[in-house]
């Protein structure tokens, strides 16, 4: 593996802050990630932010097909050259924005669910996660690298300061586990903090199910929109369009004290609240 610094220099390129580019510079770490992820020869991979191919190339050796999504057109040229030089024929590079990509269409080509990989840019990590949650019918699991502080929020538990909108949405539909820590020193350029790799495995069968999932996610967003406020005040001050009186009534009907705050509710309580509010509005 050619070092990112050397490769970028050869192409007269430099990392772009607007894309959150920090390139993995240690091939053994890439191999470790793929080994622990237990990729099978029949797997279809969607890689988010393929960059210079640190994960793309070893993924191609392990899986049946890799779709490498890279927004930066300059890096697409570099990656194409790397792929060709190694005679790899099972990688398709997509110069697209992951947030606009038709993931279902890719899965449909192979008539099977896909696995998502990626070292996610910090500034759009939450948006990508929400997209995967909403399109999880065609995604079996995701192995994603986050800055450590975001990974901790994703895995936040009820009652903790890390518990928030994303952790609730994931607890509703997925099981999350840590795969590894990755030191900041293993990237070029070196980020300010270390990273953490999480496996997000979407549930085939959920323990609790919302009556209307889109509305349920809106209730979660509303509950954490003003997290210092009580649930009654958070819901009534949100875009849901309900009054303080109706919010209090819905919370009471769900068996939830209106004076509680959002971070104290477990997933079962959130689903019950979402269903109660939904029924009160139809």
QUIQUIRA-V752974 format. One record per backbone hydrogen bond with DSSP energy under -0.5 kcal/mol. CO is the residue of the C=O (numbers start at 1). NH is the residue of the N-H. E is the energy in kcal/mol with one decimal. If there is no record, write none. Layout:
# QUIQUIRA-V752974
co = <CO,CO>
nh = <NH,NH>
e = <E,E>
This chain:
# QUIQUIRA-V752974
co = <3,4,5,6,7,8,9,15,16,16,17,20,23,25,26,26,27,28,29,30,31,32,33,34,34,35,40,43,43,43,44,45,45,46,46,47,47,48,50,53,55,56,57,58,59,59,65,66,66,67,67,68,68,69,69,71,72,73,74,75,76,77,78,79,80,81,82,83,83,84,90,91,92,93,94,94,96,97,97,98,101,102,103,104,105,106,107,107,107,114,114,115,116,117,118,118,121,121,122,124,125,126,127,128,129,130,131,133,135,136,138,140,141,142,142,143,144,144,145,146,147,147,148,149,150,151,153,157,160,164,165,166,167,168,169,170,170,173,175,177,180,182,183,184,186,188,194,195,196,196,197,197,198,198,199,199,200,200,201,212,213,214,215,216,217,218,219,220,221,222,222,224,226,230,231,232,233,235,238,243,244,245,246,247,248,249,250,251,252,257,258,260,261,262,263,266,267,268,269,270,271,272,273,274,275,276,277,278,278,279>
nh = <7,8,9,10,11,13,12,17,19,21,20,22,188,27,29,30,31,32,33,34,35,36,37,38,39,38,43,45,64,65,115,47,67,48,117,49,69,119,53,57,59,60,61,62,62,63,45,68,92,47,69,70,94,49,50,73,76,77,78,79,80,81,82,83,84,85,86,86,88,87,66,93,68,95,70,96,98,100,101,101,103,106,107,108,109,110,110,111,112,140,141,46,143,48,120,145,124,125,125,128,129,130,131,132,133,134,135,136,138,139,114,202,116,144,200,118,146,198,120,196,150,151,152,153,154,155,156,160,163,168,169,170,171,172,173,173,174,203,201,199,197,195,186,187,25,23,148,182,146,198,179,180,144,200,177,201,142,202,175,216,217,218,219,220,221,222,223,224,225,225,226,227,229,234,235,236,237,238,241,247,248,249,250,251,252,253,254,256,255,260,232,231,264,265,159,270,271,272,273,274,275,276,277,278,279,280,281,281,282,282>
e = <-2.6,-2.8,-2.0,-2.2,-1.2,-3.1,-1.3,-0.6,-0.9,-1.7,-1.5,-0.7,-2.5,-0.6,-0.7,-1.4,-2.2,-2.1,-2.4,-2.0,-2.5,-2.6,-1.3,-0.6,-1.0,-1.1,-1.9,-0.5,-2.0,-1.4,-2.6,-0.6,-3.1,-0.5,-2.7,-0.6,-2.9,-0.7,-2.4,-2.0,-2.3,-2.2,-1.2,-0.9,-0.7,-2.6,-3.0,-0.7,-2.7,-3.0,-0.7,-0.6,-3.3,-1.6,-1.6,-0.7,-1.6,-1.4,-1.4,-3.0,-2.6,-1.8,-2.2,-2.7,-2.4,-2.4,-0.9,-0.5,-2.1,-1.7,-2.6,-0.5,-2.3,-0.6,-2.5,-1.9,-0.6,-2.0,-0.6,-0.8,-1.4,-1.3,-2.1,-2.4,-1.1,-0.7,-1.1,-0.8,-1.5,-2.2,-0.8,-2.8,-3.2,-3.1,-0.9,-3.0,-1.2,-0.7,-0.8,-2.3,-2.3,-2.4,-2.0,-2.4,-2.5,-2.3,-1.6,-1.1,-1.6,-1.4,-2.4,-1.5,-2.2,-0.6,-3.2,-1.3,-0.5,-2.8,-1.7,-2.8,-1.0,-2.2,-2.2,-1.2,-2.5,-1.8,-1.3,-2.2,-0.8,-2.2,-2.3,-2.4,-2.2,-1.7,-1.0,-0.5,-2.5,-2.7,-3.0,-3.3,-3.2,-3.0,-1.8,-1.6,-3.2,-3.4,-2.6,-2.6,-2.7,-0.5,-3.2,-1.1,-2.4,-0.6,-2.2,-0.6,-2.3,-0.7,-2.5,-2.5,-2.5,-1.3,-2.0,-2.1,-2.2,-2.3,-2.6,-1.8,-0.6,-0.7,-0.6,-0.9,-2.4,-2.8,-2.7,-1.8,-1.4,-1.1,-0.8,-2.5,-2.3,-2.2,-2.5,-2.3,-2.4,-2.3,-1.7,-3.0,-1.4,-2.1,-1.9,-3.2,-1.9,-1.6,-3.3,-2.2,-2.3,-2.2,-2.6,-2.9,-2.7,-2.1,-2.8,-2.4,-2.3,-1.6,-0.7,-1.1,-0.6,-0.6>
